Amino acid sequence: MIAQTCSAVWVLAFLTGGKAILRLDRESLGLDWPILRRVCGLGLTGFTFSVTNSMVQALGNAQLQAYGALSGGRGDLYVAAMTAITSVREIVFQPIRGLTQGAQPVIGYNYGAGQYSRVRACIRFLTAACLGYNVVIWLLLLAFPHVFILLFNDDPGLLEVGVETMRVYYAAYVMMSFQMIGQNTFVALGRAKSAVCFSLLRKVVLVTPLMLFLPRLWGLGAYGVFAAEPVSDVIGGLACYVTMMCTVWRDMKRPDAPLAAK
């Protein structure tokens, strides 16, 4: 809290000082409700992703505690393994988040300028870069799961459970590239409803019921909770990306607008 407060004070001091090219002033801080509604609509995607992710994590922990207790009283170990696995995911996922979010203004500006060939080029670059990175990380996670678990805990019991469950959880991790590319492209083009829809599809429509029912099938138990993630990665990722290609990509086939003379 102290660090965030100091950072906020420093930023406000800069933006209201003489060194800022565009300074904040009270006259310019009035609310424009049409713009505010659009901003909130676009921000709703990230909000939905965070809230549903927290809800799913709480449900997963409850399921792991229950089914882990049925398999030799190891519920706490499964919960600890899930915590380590999701922490690893946050670390390795940051480059993908940075790429896709960093591309949003590029896509949005060029779309607004009518430079559709540049939008297509950006989508192609995102697809190649995200897939290339995720394939490497995916193979490392499956080949050396113990190395990543050791970043957080060296308990032998947790290491044993974590190695087994990590391979299940990350079985289709590479497919998350398609989810992030499609979702962030929708946000960049101002199609907030589509982005929120696919965020809800993956976490609420897919992961939640899968976490409830997979543990009961084929004797999966606690492993069924981890298996919900790769299933949702495949279905959610492909649904989002294919829909984006069938709608956005089709619209981008229009000829570019002439650039304004300098």
Secondary structure as the mmCIF struct_conf table of DSSP 4:
data_model
#
loop_
_struct_conf.conf_type_id
_struct_conf.id
_struct_conf.beg_label_comp_id
_struct_conf.beg_label_asym_id
_struct_conf.beg_label_seq_id
_struct_conf.end_label_comp_id
_struct_conf.end_label_asym_id
_struct_conf.end_label_seq_id
HELX_RH_AL_P HELX_RH_AL_P1 ILE A 2 LEU A 15
TURN_TY1_P TURN_TY1_P1 THR A 16 THR A 16
BEND BEND1 GLY A 17 GLY A 17
TURN_TY1_P TURN_TY1_P2 GLY A 18 LYS A 19
BEND BEND2 ILE A 21 LEU A 22
HELX_RH_3T_P HELX_RH_3T_P1 ARG A 26 SER A 28
HELX_RH_AL_P HELX_RH_AL_P2 TRP A 33 LEU A 70
TURN_TY1_P TURN_TY1_P3 SER A 71 GLY A 72
BEND BEND3 GLY A 73 GLY A 73
HELX_RH_AL_P HELX_RH_AL_P3 GLY A 75 GLY A 112
TURN_TY1_P TURN_TY1_P4 ALA A 113 GLY A 114
HELX_RH_AL_P HELX_RH_AL_P4 TYR A 116 ALA A 143
HELX_RH_AL_P HELX_RH_AL_P5 PRO A 145 ILE A 149
TURN_TY1_P TURN_TY1_P5 LEU A 150 PHE A 152
HELX_RH_AL_P HELX_RH_AL_P6 PRO A 156 TYR A 169
TURN_TY1_P TURN_TY1_P6 TYR A 170 ALA A 172
HELX_RH_3T_P HELX_RH_3T_P2 TYR A 173 MET A 175
HELX_RH_AL_P HELX_RH_AL_P7 MET A 176 ALA A 188
TURN_TY1_P TURN_TY1_P7 LEU A 189 GLY A 190
HELX_RH_AL_P HELX_RH_AL_P8 ALA A 192 LEU A 200
HELX_RH_PI_P HELX_RH_PI_P1 LEU A 201 VAL A 207
HELX_RH_AL_P HELX_RH_AL_P9 THR A 208 PHE A 213
HELX_RH_3T_P HELX_RH_3T_P3 LEU A 214 ARG A 216
BEND BEND4 LEU A 217 LEU A 217
TURN_TY1_P TURN_TY1_P8 TRP A 218 GLY A 219
TURN_TY1_P TURN_TY1_P9 GLY A 221 GLY A 221
HELX_RH_AL_P HELX_RH_AL_P10 ALA A 222 MET A 244
HELX_RH_PI_P HELX_RH_PI_P2 MET A 245 TRP A 249
HELX_RH_AL_P HELX_RH_AL_P11 ARG A 250 ASP A 251
TURN_TY1_P TURN_TY1_P10 MET A 252 LYS A 253
BEND BEND5 ARG A 254 ARG A 254
HELX_LH_PP_P HELX_LH_PP_P1 PRO A 255 ALA A 261
#
